[in-house]
Structure formats: structure tokens, C-alpha cells
């Protein structure tokens, strides 16, 4: 997209954007609109709103409060909306501006990139800049074949795919770029619509083998409990098969399609839940496994399996809402943990619906305020 000249704001204008509906922050003379990132902040939306309309230079550097990863600065790069008008030589936080001004254009160098020319800082999108800087994927072109033909090393691929990007085209970034594209997109409501009816019918069929619904419920709940462990295992050892990932294009492309694209573009609401076609491929072996383990009674195996399917439905819906919805109080901590998995530490925090198994297996996330 072509560049444009960004506007200037008075300090009073910036301070007026101090709510969840419109949240501006500053670093020196740079003004950022972080409204879209409030609910995605790993430390919780409250920490962002505490600094709404204020300068955040000091808090970004304060490790005792909250260590900020490289991704936090990438989010700011994407969120630049203008510059603070000079007033008596002071910055947005009321401190005297430093003399770090370049080229006579009155713009303070960016705290991380060091850029100071307005033409560098006023681009409407940095998709092109990201591609030029990191030499990874061009979000304007289909992604899957770029991974296939990219010739990336595993180390480089993993570093880049876990550096979150925020696609701003209004649509999902293209994966296939052809007739297969719709198969890669799934609205959240498809999950209950597609899977609740067959799960319910399966419970009905299973009930024929029990004297009462109590027996069905017992094995159904057992299947639900099994899912909670299976969720952890799949997320940790299949979706994050990073250490054992083959260092070739077959392994990297499969990883990207299965889960890498979600870490690369974590706020893509159409690639947050599992497409039915992929879930069928994963669910079929578990149907066989359930009926192999509980070989003595088809009805018991079916009840257990249906409980697991219900657990999966809860998992996918929870995953979507953790990313895109304001949640009731008892879910807010769960949201903080999951977003911390994305933005700070993707090698821990594999439980989505519960951190229970992370505590059991030692992959529990450290609270952001304690990270060093």
C-alpha cells in the first residue's frame, strides 16, 4: 500500500483516547493506537488501560513490572497513527524531550529501530517492510507455497513463525490462493453446528447398552476427562513438534499448515478453530482406538468417545473466545495464560481449557511479572 503522511496530535487529544473503545499511547513523539491489542495483551487488558493516553517508554523498559518481548515492539510498529505536536519542548509524559532528533524533521528516533525520517515512519502498512526485514513470508501472496519453496532452515522458520504478525487487510491472509482457500477458513459457530448433532446421536445410540442414563453419563464424563489430557498431548507433541520437526520443506510445510499459521497470525478469527475436514482426519483414528481399548462393549466405547468429542467442542470454542471475546471474570486468567503462550513463551502453556496438565508435567507458564 502507498505511504501517507501521518497526522499530529496535541497532548490533550492523545489523553482523550483513554478507554477500551479508543486507546492511544505514546513513546516520545510517536503516537500509537493499541485499541485492537487491548484484549490480546499477555498481562491482561487492565495493564494497557492503566496507560491509556499516556507515555509508555518507562514501563516498556521496566522488567520488574513486565518484560516485553520483541513481538510487543512489532505490535507498536503496526499501530503507529501519528506524532505528538511539540509543546514547550516536552514529551507526552511531561518530561523534557531529548535532543535525539534526526534530519531536522522533528521526529524522535524509534526506540528499537532507530528510524527517524518521516517517510520511514509513515507507511500505512509494514507488510512489505516485514518481508524485506525478515526475508520470510510475503503476506500479500499465498503463504503455503512460500513455505514449501522458501528453503528455510528449521531454526529460522521456528523463530519467524513464532513472531506474531497482525494482518490488516480486513480478510484472512491467503494460504492457498486458489479453490482450496475456503477449506482453510472456519467460523467458530461451525464447530457446534457440525459436531453437536452427531455427538448427541452417538450418546443416544450408546444409551441402548445401559440400564439407565447414569451409566451413560459415567462413561461420557470419563471420555471428557480423557480429552483434557489429550488436548494437552496434541498441543504439546503434535502442534508443537518443534524439537523433533524434520529439517526439510515437507516437515516445515506440514507444521505451518497444522499450527504454525496460527502462531504466525494469531488473531485471524477464521483460522482459530479446526476445519471439519482436518478434524475428521484426526478423529477417525481415535474412534478406532476407543473401540479397540473398550473392545468388550461397543456402547461403552461410543459413550467414552462422545464425551471426548464434547471436550473437543469446548476446547475449540474456548480457544476462539480467549482470542476474540471479553470473558467473564473466571476466564480472564485463562486468557492471560494463553496469550502469554503466543506472545512470550510458546514452549510452555499447552493447556487451553485448563492449565491443570501444565502443572502436572512442568510446563506451567511463569506469570509475566516474574519473567526475567
C-alpha positions in Angstrom: 0.0 0.0 0.0 1.2 3.5 -0.7 2.6 5.6 2.2 0.7 8.5 3.6 1.7 11.4 5.9 0.5 10.7 9.4 -1.2 13.5 11.4 0.0 15.2 14.6 -2.0 15.2 17.8 -1.9 17.5 20.8 -1.3 16.1 24.2 -4.9 16.7 25.2 -6.1 14.8 22.1 -3.9 11.8 23.0 -5.1 11.9 26.6 -8.7 11.8 25.5 -8.2 8.4 23.9 -8.1 6.6 27.3 -10.7 3.9 27.1 -11.2 0.4 25.7 -13.1 1.9 22.8 -10.1 4.0 21.7 -6.8 3.6 23.4 -3.7 5.7 22.4 -0.3 5.5 23.9 2.9 7.4 23.1 6.7 6.8 23.1 8.3 10.2 22.9 6.6 11.9 19.9 5.2 8.7 18.3 1.5 8.1 18.9 0.2 4.5 18.7 -3.4 3.3 18.6 -3.4 0.0 20.5 -7.1 -0.5 20.8 -7.1 -3.7 18.9 -4.4 -5.2 21.1 -6.0 -4.5 24.5 -7.6 -7.9 24.8 -4.5 -9.6 23.4 -2.1 -8.2 25.9 -0.5 -11.2 27.8 -0.6 -9.4 31.1 -4.2 -8.5 30.8 -6.2 -5.6 29.3 -6.1 -3.8 32.7 -2.4 -3.1 32.3 -2.9 -1.5 28.9 -5.8 0.6 30.1 -3.7 1.9 33.1 -1.5 3.6 30.5 -4.2 4.7 28.1 -3.5 8.2 26.8 0.0 8.2 28.4 3.6 7.7 27.5 4.8 4.0 27.9 8.5 4.4 27.4 9.4 3.8 31.0 7.1 0.8 31.6 8.3 -0.9 28.4 11.8 -0.9 30.0 10.7 -1.8 33.5 11.5 -5.6 33.7 10.3 -5.7 37.3 6.8 -4.8 36.1 6.5 -6.8 32.9 9.2 -8.0 30.5 8.2 -7.1 26.9 9.3 -9.4 24.0 10.3 -8.4 20.5 6.7 -9.0 19.5 5.4 -6.2 21.7 7.5 -3.7 19.7 6.3 -5.3 16.4 2.7 -4.6 17.5 3.7 -1.0 18.2 5.3 -0.8 14.7 1.9 -1.8 13.2 0.0 0.6 15.4 1.7 4.0 14.6 -1.0 6.5 13.8 0.7 9.9 14.1 3.1 12.1 16.1 2.7 14.3 19.1 2.8 18.0 18.4 5.7 19.8 20.2 4.6 21.9 23.2 7.3 23.8 25.1 9.8 21.1 24.3 8.1 18.5 26.3 7.1 14.9 25.5 3.7 13.2 26.3 4.8 12.3 29.7 5.7 15.8 30.6 9.5 15.1 30.6 11.9 17.3 28.6 12.5 15.9 25.2 16.0 14.6 24.5 17.9 16.2 21.6 17.8 12.9 19.7 16.3 14.4 16.6 17.4 13.4 13.1 17.4 15.1 9.7 15.7 18.3 11.0 12.3 16.7 10.7 11.5 17.0 14.4 10.8 13.2 14.8 12.5 11.3 17.7 14.1 8.1 16.5 12.1 5.0 17.2 13.3 3.3 20.4 14.0 0.0 18.8 14.6 0.5 15.1 16.3 3.9 15.4 14.4 5.2 12.4 13.7 8.9 12.4 12.8 10.0 8.9 9.1 10.6 8.5 9.0 8.8 5.2 10.2 5.7 7.1 7.7 6.0 9.9 4.6 7.0 7.9 3.8 3.8 5.9 0.2 2.7 6.1 1.3 -1.0 6.3 4.5 -2.7 7.1 3.7 -6.0 5.3 6.3 -5.1 2.7 8.8 -3.9 5.4 8.3 -7.1 7.3 9.2 -9.2 4.3 12.2 -7.0 3.4 13.4 -7.1 7.0 12.9 -10.8 7.9 13.0 -12.4 4.4 10.3 -14.8 5.5 6.8 -14.7 4.0 5.1 -12.0 1.9 1.6 -11.7 3.4 0.3 -10.3 0.0 0.9 -13.7 -1.7 -0.3 -17.3 -0.9 1.7 -18.5 2.1 1.8 -22.3 1.8 3.9 -22.4 -1.4 6.2 -19.7 0.0 7.0 -22.1 2.9 7.4 -25.0 0.5 9.8 -23.2 -1.8 11.4 -20.9 0.8 14.4 -23.1 1.5 14.2 -22.0 5.2 16.2 -23.8 7.9 14.2 -25.2 10.8 15.8 -22.8 13.2 14.9 -19.7 11.0 11.4 -21.0 10.3 10.6 -21.5 14.0 12.0 -18.2 15.0 9.9 -16.4 12.4 6.6 -18.3 12.7 6.6 -17.6 16.4 7.0 -13.9 15.8 3.3 -12.9 15.7 2.1 -10.7 12.8 -1.2 -8.9 12.6 -2.7 -8.9 9.1 -4.6 -5.8 8.5 -6.2 -6.4 5.1 -9.6 -6.9 6.6 -9.5 -10.6 5.4 -7.5 -13.6 6.3 -4.1 -13.7 4.7 -4.1 -16.2 1.7 -2.8 -19.7 2.3 -3.5 -21.5 -0.9 -4.7 -18.7 -3.2 -7.0 -21.0 -5.1 -10.2 -23.0 -4.8 -8.8 -24.7 -1.6 -8.8 -21.4 0.2 -12.4 -21.7 1.7 -11.4 -25.1 3.2 -8.8 -23.3 5.4 -11.3 -20.9 6.9 -13.8 -21.9 9.6 -16.1 -19.5 11.6 -16.3 -20.5 15.2 -20.0 -21.4 15.1 -19.4 -24.2 12.6 -17.9 -26.3 15.3 -21.1 -26.7 17.5 -23.3 -26.8 14.4 -21.4 -29.6 12.8 -20.3 -31.7 15.8 -23.0 -31.4 18.5 -25.7 -33.3 16.5 -23.6 -36.4 15.7 -22.2 -36.4 19.3 -25.7 -36.2 20.7 -26.8 -39.0 18.3 -23.9 -41.1 19.4 -24.9 -40.7 23.1 -28.4 -41.8 22.1 -27.1 -44.9 20.4 -24.8 -45.7 23.3 -27.6 -45.4 25.8 -29.2 -48.6 24.4 -26.5 -50.6 26.1 -27.1 -49.2 29.6 -29.8 -49.8 32.1 -30.0 -46.1 32.9 -28.7 -42.7 31.8 -26.4 -42.7 34.9 -24.3 -45.4 33.3 -24.0 -43.5 30.0 -23.1 -40.3 31.9 -20.3 -42.0 33.8 -18.5 -43.2 30.7 -19.3 -39.9 28.9 -17.6 -37.9 31.7 -14.7 -40.3 31.6 -14.3 -39.5 27.9 -14.5 -35.8 28.7 -11.6 -36.3 31.3 -9.6 -38.2 28.7 -10.0 -35.3 26.3 -8.4 -32.8 28.8 -5.3 -34.9 28.8 -5.5 -35.5 25.0 -5.8 -31.8 24.4 -2.5 -31.2 26.2 -0.7 -34.1 24.5 -1.8 -33.0 21.0 -0.9 -29.4 21.6 2.5 -30.1 23.0 3.6 -33.1 21.0 1.8 -32.7 17.6 1.1 -29.0 17.2 4.4 -28.0 18.8 6.6 -30.8 17.4 9.4 -28.2 17.2 12.4 -30.0 18.6 11.6 -33.2 16.6 10.4 -31.4 13.5 12.2 -32.7 10.3 14.5 -30.0 9.0 13.1 -30.1 5.4 10.3 -28.5 3.5 7.9 -31.4 4.0 8.1 -31.1 7.8 8.1 -27.3 7.8 5.1 -27.0 5.5 3.1 -29.6 7.4 3.9 -27.8 10.7 2.8 -24.4 9.1 -0.5 -25.8 7.8 -1.3 -27.6 11.1 -0.5 -25.0 13.7 2.3 -22.7 12.5 0.0 -20.3 10.7 -2.0 -19.8 13.9 1.1 -18.6 15.8 2.2 -16.6 12.8 -1.2 -14.9 12.6 -2.8 -15.5 16.0 -5.7 -13.0 15.6 -7.0 -14.5 12.4 -10.5 -15.4 13.6 -11.2 -17.7 10.6 -8.2 -20.0 11.4 -8.6 -20.3 15.1 -10.9 -23.4 15.2 -10.1 -26.7 13.4 -11.7 -27.1 9.9 -14.1 -30.1 9.9 -12.1 -31.8 7.2 -8.9 -31.8 9.3 -10.8 -32.9 12.5 -12.3 -35.9 10.7 -8.7 -36.9 9.8 -7.7 -36.7 13.4 -10.9 -38.0 14.9 -11.1 -41.2 12.9 -8.1 -42.9 14.5 -9.4 -42.1 17.9 -12.7 -43.7 17.1 -10.8 -46.9 16.2 -8.7 -46.5 19.3 -11.7 -46.1 21.6 -13.3 -49.2 20.2 -10.1 -51.2 20.5 -9.5 -50.2 24.1 -13.1 -50.9 25.1 -13.4 -53.8 22.8 -15.8 -55.7 25.1 -18.7 -53.2 24.7 -19.4 -51.1 21.7 -21.8 -48.9 23.7 -19.2 -48.1 26.4 -16.6 -47.2 23.7 -19.1 -44.9 22.0 -20.1 -43.2 25.2 -16.5 -42.5 26.1 -15.8 -41.3 22.5 -18.7 -38.9 22.6 -17.5 -37.4 25.9 -14.2 -36.8 24.2 -15.9 -35.1 21.2 -17.8 -32.8 23.6 -14.5 -31.9 25.2 -13.1 -31.0 21.8 -16.1 -28.8 21.1 -15.4 -27.0 24.4 -11.7 -26.7 23.5 -12.3 -25.1 20.1 -14.9 -22.6 21.4 -12.7 -21.7 24.4 -9.8 -21.2 22.1 -11.7 -18.8 19.9 -13.2 -16.8 22.8 -9.8 -16.5 24.5 -8.6 -14.6 21.4 -11.6 -12.6 20.4 -14.1 -12.1 23.2 -14.3 -10.3 26.5 -14.7 -13.0 29.0 -16.3 -13.4 32.5 -14.0 -13.0 35.5 -13.2 -16.7 35.9 -11.9 -16.9 32.3 -9.7 -13.8 32.4 -6.7 -15.5 33.9 -7.0 -18.4 31.4 -6.9 -15.8 28.6 -3.8 -14.2 30.1 -2.1 -17.6 30.1 -3.0 -18.4 26.6 -1.9 -15.1 25.1 1.3 -15.4 27.1 1.8 -18.7 25.3 1.5 -16.8 22.0 3.4 -13.6 22.7 6.0 -14.6 25.3 6.7 -18.3 25.7 5.4 -20.7 23.1 7.4 -23.6 24.6 5.1 -23.7 27.7 1.4 -23.3 28.5 -0.1 -26.0 26.3 -3.4 -26.3 28.1 -6.1 -24.2 26.5 -9.2 -25.1 28.5 -7.2 -25.6 31.7 -3.6 -25.2 33.0 -4.0 -28.4 35.0 -1.8 -30.7 32.9 0.8 -28.0 32.5 1.2 -28.0 36.3 1.4 -31.8 36.3 4.1 -32.1 33.6 6.1 -29.0 34.5 5.2 -26.8 31.5 3.3 -24.2 33.5 3.8 -20.6 32.4 5.6 -18.1 34.7 3.5 -15.0 35.3 4.7 -12.1 33.2 5.7 -10.1 36.2 8.1 -12.8 37.3 9.8 -13.4 33.9 13.5 -12.5 33.9 
